[in-house]
Amino acid sequence: MLEQTAKPTEDIDVREVFGIDSDMKVKGFADRSDRVPDIDSTYKFDRDTTLAILAGFAYNRRVMIQGYHGTGKSPISSRSRHG
């Protein structure tokens, strides 16, 4: 098990990491850990959903993700923690 840094320390460029046309910057973890999955270059982020999640992280707000079984809630949540 990899050790987890207590708080994100790196500035993450949303455009670069998530492929979303936005000037938003968010904090992220520099190193891979059990909470930071490997980057899946084939995963396509939904712009509005991803920006809502990242804005929640950036402004320390809760974001509720809902949807039917199999619609991608877990992968979105998992991959957004990396960014």
Secondary structure by P-SEA (a helix, b strand, c coil): cccccccccccccccccccccccbbbbbbcccccccccccccccccaaaaaaaaaaaaabbbbbbbbcccccaaaaaaaaaac
